[in-house]
Amino acid sequence: MAAIVTTACSPTNGGLNSLRSSYEEVLSAISDIDQVSPLGFPASDVIAFAARDYTTSLLWASPDEVAFGPESGRRALEIQVSYHGGPIVFVHSRPRSDGLDVLRSCPDRMRIAVTVRLRTENGALDETFDASLETASNHLAKLTQPLDLEALSGTFEITPPEGRVVQLGLAATFSPLGTTGQLTSFVEVRHGSGPNAAVSGRMVRYATWPADPACRTQRGEGLGLAAGLDLSFAGVSAREGLTQFNGVYPMPLDWRNGSRTRLALIVVPTGDGCVGFGDGGSGQQAPLVGTFPVNIVAMTDDGRLYGEYAAALQLRPATGGGFDSASTLTEMALPVDQLATSGLSGIGDVTPYNSLSFVLFSQVTRTMAAGEVTLRGLTRPPCLTQPVQSSGGMTSGCEGTRFTEIERGNWQTPSNP
């Protein structure tokens, strides 16, 4: 007989708790790991890739909000995920009968009981705990685990300058490619005292694994796994996505003045990329996006565009295989004396502007290909040092930057299925 529970859409864990609506979960036991679940695959498919030993790297962060230790920098990390015949449950979510589920529901998924052993190089974390893998696909599983800072077996310690640490926990993703995850918490600070005291909190990230350079972002180490062009994720490779993208060009391009030419666009890979994981937007757990560094060569038959640009190719796999989309984006802020860097010619005088903005975007899906190249001039009016008194009160002393479109070319055409 199925059990019914009311819960939040995401487990409370690792500082990742979100304020979401509650809903009803209908839990149905699965007695055999080889039994095909309502998701279309058995638990044994997930156990085969997720329940194993992982040896990877972990990078300790340097947050401003807290001091912690004793480890720092890059350290080895060992994770053992074991399945010992524990319960397997199919979880079906549905709106609550009282109508309170007004925001969203969660996807159907399978929950598999496992035991996890996790140890960092010098023992800052040395933890063993029972947990659950949750999966909605046969190539990805997630685990979220709250941790009690006072009950850790390792030597990890956190010393916030003010407030207290709450919701410490791990969030991990497992796939045939490996594992990626992070250790986070909230630091909660109370402002004032008594019943009117305010409480604020901020999420702090302490560590990320596997800390691949290919997954580094402007904000530091990002979650994800390094991937070469020929490495398959979700049944497809980046090279296939690259071929899909390049295969639709050349195609017609329409300029801002109404003239038409033909655009050739070629994407050339320059190194390994990063596969990041998350909820794919439709509620299905799948690789969210693969990002690969590329150079783009773009040229038009009329000679008005001829340039080479560094960019990132983003590949989003489809649930049934192949790619939903492949896209590139190049954005450049240019001084007016570097117009040539944009690759555009025949533009005219741009010296009245303070600077230039160049954007080249292109996307190929299963049904169409589209894109746009734009050049805008930025004008920054002088800001007044004192606000101006007007009939409506004080006004800002700065109008803000004005954007003037100088050139635009766009294209859209059905792509090959």
C-alpha positions in Angstrom: 0.0 0.0 0.0 1.4 3.4 -0.9 2.2 5.9 1.8 1.4 9.6 1.4 3.5 12.4 3.0 3.5 16.1 2.7 6.9 17.7 2.2 8.8 20.5 0.6 9.8 20.4 -3.1 13.6 20.2 -2.2 15.2 18.5 0.7 16.6 20.8 3.4 20.3 20.4 3.0 23.6 22.1 2.7 22.3 25.6 2.8 20.4 24.9 -0.4 16.9 25.0 1.2 14.5 27.1 -0.7 11.1 28.5 0.1 8.9 26.4 -2.1 5.4 25.2 -1.8 4.6 21.9 -0.2 2.9 19.0 -2.0 2.0 15.4 -1.5 4.4 12.6 -2.2 2.9 9.2 -2.9 5.5 6.6 -1.9 5.4 3.1 -3.4 8.0 0.5 -2.5 10.0 -1.3 -5.2 11.0 -4.7 -3.9 13.5 -5.7 -6.6 16.4 -3.6 -7.9 15.9 -5.1 -11.3 12.2 -4.2 -11.4 11.5 -1.6 -14.1 10.1 1.5 -12.3 7.4 3.8 -13.6 10.3 6.0 -14.8 11.1 3.3 -17.4 14.3 1.9 -15.9 15.3 -0.2 -12.8 17.2 0.9 -9.7 20.0 -1.4 -10.8 20.8 0.9 -13.6 21.5 3.8 -11.2 23.2 1.6 -8.6 25.6 0.3 -11.3 27.1 3.8 -11.9 26.5 5.6 -8.6 27.4 3.0 -6.0 31.1 2.8 -6.3 34.4 4.4 -5.0 35.4 7.8 -6.2 38.8 9.4 -5.9 38.8 13.1 -6.9 40.0 16.5 -5.9 38.4 19.0 -3.5 39.1 22.8 -3.4 38.6 24.6 -0.1 37.2 28.0 -0.6 38.2 31.3 1.0 34.9 32.9 2.1 34.9 36.4 3.7 32.0 35.6 6.1 33.7 32.9 8.2 37.0 31.4 9.3 37.3 27.6 9.1 39.8 24.8 9.0 42.1 23.0 9.4 42.4 22.1 5.7 42.8 24.6 2.9 43.7 24.7 -0.7 43.4 21.7 -3.0 43.1 18.3 -1.3 42.3 14.7 -2.3 38.8 13.5 -1.6 37.5 9.9 -1.4 33.8 9.1 -1.5 32.4 5.6 -1.2 28.8 5.0 -2.1 27.4 1.6 -1.1 24.1 -0.1 -1.6 23.4 -2.9 0.9 19.9 -3.9 -0.1 18.1 -1.0 1.6 14.6 0.3 0.6 13.9 1.6 -2.9 10.9 3.8 -3.3 9.1 5.3 -6.3 8.1 8.9 -5.4 5.1 10.4 -7.2 4.3 14.0 -6.4 0.8 15.5 -6.8 -0.9 18.8 -5.8 -2.2 18.9 -2.3 -5.9 18.2 -1.9 -6.3 21.5 0.2 -5.1 23.5 -2.8 -2.1 25.0 -1.0 0.4 23.8 -3.6 0.2 27.0 -5.7 3.8 27.4 -6.8 5.0 24.1 -8.3 5.4 20.4 -7.8 8.3 18.1 -8.1 9.0 15.5 -10.8 8.4 11.8 -10.2 11.6 10.1 -9.1 13.2 7.1 -7.4 14.7 7.2 -4.0 17.5 4.6 -3.2 18.9 4.1 0.3 22.7 4.0 0.4 25.6 4.3 2.8 28.2 7.0 2.1 31.8 7.3 3.4 33.5 10.6 2.7 37.0 11.5 3.7 39.3 14.5 2.8 43.0 14.1 2.6 43.9 15.2 6.1 40.7 14.2 7.8 38.9 17.5 8.1 35.9 15.5 6.9 35.8 11.8 7.8 32.1 11.0 7.8 30.0 7.9 7.3 26.2 8.3 7.0 23.0 6.8 5.6 21.5 8.8 2.8 19.3 8.5 -0.2 20.1 8.8 -3.9 17.3 10.5 -5.8 17.0 10.1 -9.6 14.6 10.8 -12.4 16.9 9.4 -15.1 19.2 6.4 -15.6 22.3 8.5 -16.0 22.2 10.9 -13.0 21.6 10.7 -9.3 21.6 13.4 -6.6 22.3 13.2 -2.9 21.7 15.9 -0.3 22.8 15.3 3.3 22.5 17.6 6.3 25.5 17.5 8.7 25.7 18.4 12.4 28.8 20.5 12.9 29.0 19.5 16.5 28.9 15.8 15.7 31.4 15.5 12.9 33.9 12.7 13.1 36.5 14.8 11.2 38.3 17.9 12.5 36.4 20.5 10.4 35.5 23.6 12.3 33.8 26.9 11.4 34.2 30.1 13.3 31.8 32.9 12.1 32.8 36.4 13.2 29.1 36.9 14.2 26.0 34.9 14.1 25.7 31.1 13.9 26.1 28.4 11.3 22.9 26.7 10.2 22.0 24.1 7.6 25.5 22.7 7.1 25.4 20.0 4.5 26.6 18.3 1.4 25.0 18.3 -2.1 26.4 15.8 -4.6 25.7 14.6 -8.1 26.7 11.2 -9.4 26.9 10.1 -13.0 28.8 7.7 -15.2 31.3 10.6 -15.7 32.0 10.9 -12.0 30.9 13.0 -9.1 30.6 16.7 -8.4 29.4 18.6 -5.3 29.9 21.1 -2.6 29.8 21.7 1.1 27.8 24.8 2.2 25.9 26.3 5.0 24.0 29.4 6.0 25.4 31.9 8.4 22.5 33.4 10.3 22.9 36.8 12.0 20.4 38.3 14.5 20.0 42.1 14.4 18.7 43.6 17.6 16.9 41.8 20.4 13.4 41.0 21.5 10.3 40.1 19.4 11.1 42.8 16.8 14.7 41.5 16.1 15.5 40.9 12.5 17.4 37.8 11.2 19.4 37.7 8.0 21.3 34.8 6.5 23.8 34.3 3.7 24.9 31.1 2.0 28.6 30.2 2.4 30.4 27.7 0.2 33.3 26.0 1.9 34.4 23.5 -0.7 33.8 22.3 -4.2 34.7 19.1 -6.0 36.3 18.0 -8.3 37.6 21.6 -8.8 38.4 21.1 -12.5 40.0 24.1 -14.2 37.7 23.6 -17.1 34.8 24.4 -14.8 36.2 27.6 -13.4 34.0 30.6 -13.7 34.4 34.3 -13.0 33.0 33.6 -9.5 35.6 30.9 -8.8 35.4 27.2 -9.0 32.2 26.0 -10.5 30.3 22.7 -10.1 30.8 20.3 -13.0 33.1 17.7 -14.5 35.7 18.2 -17.2 34.8 16.7 -20.5 36.6 16.2 -23.8 34.9 16.6 -27.2 34.5 12.9 -27.6 33.3 12.1 -24.1 29.6 11.1 -24.2 27.2 12.6 -21.7 23.5 11.7 -21.8 24.2 9.6 -24.9 25.8 12.3 -27.0 29.2 14.0 -27.4 30.2 17.6 -27.8 31.7 16.7 -31.2 28.2 15.7 -32.4 26.8 19.0 -31.1 29.6 20.9 -32.8 28.8 19.1 -36.1 25.1 19.8 -35.6 25.9 23.5 -35.1 28.3 24.0 -38.0 26.1 22.0 -40.4 23.4 24.6 -40.8 25.7 27.4 -42.2 26.0 29.3 -44.5 22.5 31.0 -44.4 20.9 34.3 -45.3 21.5 37.4 -43.0 19.5 40.6 -43.1 21.1 43.9 -42.2 19.5 46.8 -40.4 19.2 48.8 -43.7 17.2 46.0 -45.4 20.0 44.5 -47.5 20.6 40.8 -47.5 23.8 38.8 -47.7 25.0 35.3 -46.9 26.6 34.4 -43.5 29.2 31.7 -43.0 29.9 30.8 -39.4 32.4 28.2 -38.3 33.0 27.1 -34.7 36.4 25.6 -33.9 37.0 23.9 -30.5 40.0 25.1 -28.5 40.0 22.8 -25.4 38.2 20.6 -22.9 34.9 21.8 -21.6 32.8 21.4 -18.5 29.5 19.4 -18.0 27.4 20.9 -15.3 24.4 19.2 -13.7 21.0 20.4 -12.5 17.3 20.2 -13.1 16.8 20.5 -16.8 13.9 23.0 -16.4 11.2 20.5 -17.3 11.6 18.7 -14.0 13.8 16.0 -15.5 17.2 15.4 -14.0 19.6 15.6 -16.8 23.0 17.2 -17.6 22.0 20.9 -17.7 24.6 22.1 -20.0 28.0 21.3 -21.5 30.2 24.3 -22.0 33.2 24.1 -24.3 35.7 26.9 -25.3 35.7 27.7 -29.0 36.8 30.2 -31.6 34.1 31.5 -33.9 34.9 32.7 -37.5 32.1 34.7 -38.9 32.1 36.3 -42.4 29.5 37.6 -44.8 29.6 37.6 -48.6 29.3 41.4 -48.8 32.4 41.8 -46.6 30.7 43.8 -43.9 31.5 41.2 -41.3 34.8 39.3 -41.0 36.0 38.4 -37.6 37.3 35.7 -35.2 36.0 35.6 -31.7 36.7 33.6 -28.5 33.4 32.2 -27.1 31.8 29.3 -25.4 29.7 26.6 -27.1 26.8 25.6 -24.8 25.2 22.2 -25.5 21.9 21.3 -23.8 20.9 17.6 -24.2 17.4 16.5 -25.0 15.6 14.1 -22.7 15.3 11.5 -25.5 18.9 11.8 -26.8 20.7 14.3 -29.0 20.8 18.0 -28.3 17.9 20.3 -27.7 20.1 23.3 -28.5 23.6 24.4 -29.3 24.5 28.0 -28.8 27.3 30.5 -28.7 27.6 34.0 -27.3 30.4 36.6 -27.7 30.1 39.9 -25.9 32.8 42.6 -26.1 33.1 46.1 -24.6 35.3 48.1 -26.9 36.9 51.6 -26.9 35.8 53.6 -29.9 39.3 53.4 -31.4 39.1 49.6 -31.5 36.1 49.2 -33.7 38.1 46.9 -36.0 38.1 44.3 -33.3 34.4 43.8 -33.9 35.1 42.6 -37.4 32.5 45.0 -38.8 33.3 47.4 -41.6 31.5 50.3 -43.3 30.2 51.6 -39.9 31.2 55.2 -40.2 32.2 57.6 -37.5 31.8 56.3 -33.9 33.8 59.0 -32.1 30.6 60.6 -30.7 30.2 57.6 -28.4 32.1 56.9 -25.2 32.5 53.2 -26.0 31.1 50.4 -28.1 29.3 47.1 -27.3 29.5 44.2 -29.7 27.4 41.0 -29.4 27.3 37.9 -31.6 24.7 35.3 -30.6 23.8 32.1 -32.5 21.7 29.1 -31.6 20.8 25.9 -33.4 17.9 23.7 -32.2 16.2 20.7 -33.6 13.8 22.8 -35.7 15.5 26.1 -36.4 18.7 28.2 -36.4 18.8 31.8 -35.5 21.2 34.5 -34.4 22.0 38.2 -34.3 25.1 40.4 -34.5 24.8 43.9 -33.0 27.0 46.9 -32.5 25.8 49.6 -30.1 27.3 52.9 -29.1 27.3 53.8 -25.4 26.9 57.4 -24.3 27.5 58.3 -20.7 26.1 61.7 -19.8 28.0 63.7 -17.1 26.6 63.0 -13.7 25.8 66.0 -11.5 27.6 66.1 -8.1 24.4 67.4 -6.4 20.8 66.1 -6.9 18.5 68.6 -8.7 15.3 69.9 -7.0 12.3 69.3 -9.2 8.5 69.7 -8.7 8.3 66.0 -7.8 11.1 66.2 -5.3 14.9 65.4 -5.5 16.0 63.8 -8.8 19.1 61.8 -9.5 22.1 63.7 -10.7 22.8 61.1 -13.5 20.7 60.3 -16.5 22.3 56.9 -17.0 24.0 55.4 -20.0 22.3 55.7 -23.4 22.5 52.8 -25.9 22.3 53.6 -29.6 22.0 50.8 -32.2 24.6 51.4 -34.9 24.4 48.1 -36.8 22.4 44.9 -36.6 22.2 41.8 -38.6 19.9 38.8 -37.9 19.1 35.5 -39.3 16.6 32.7 -38.8 15.9 29.7 -40.9 14.6 26.1 -40.3 17.5 23.8 -39.6 17.9 20.2 -40.6 15.9 17.8 -38.3 
